[in-house]
């Protein structure tokens, strides 16, 4: 009797392990697809940035050195030259004055629209 119970539990554990492995494989494939979409988005945004920079250089005479200086200044806003932007500061509501996340479109306290910041994720 013990042997058949033991075999049953082994079979259940084996089936569960297989199901977990299948779920992990499916999740890995889903994550790979999401990474590929993000790569395509980044590539597209890089091309757009390059085109816009080309327009600015051509039409207004800006230099690559000026761009590099501006990028460095943005990077240093948080005091570290690390290639990362500073998280957007909390936004006070223009209506009630309470502080809200910069990512919110409306005040969580009074519902008023908050100022739009195009560079918050």
PyMOL commands that set and color helices and strands:
alter all, ss='L'
color gray80, all
select helices_A, chain A and resi 2-60+64-78
alter helices_A, ss='H'
color red, helices_A
select strands_A, chain A and resi 91-92+99-100
alter strands_A, ss='S'
color yellow, strands_A
deselect
rebuild
show_as cartoon
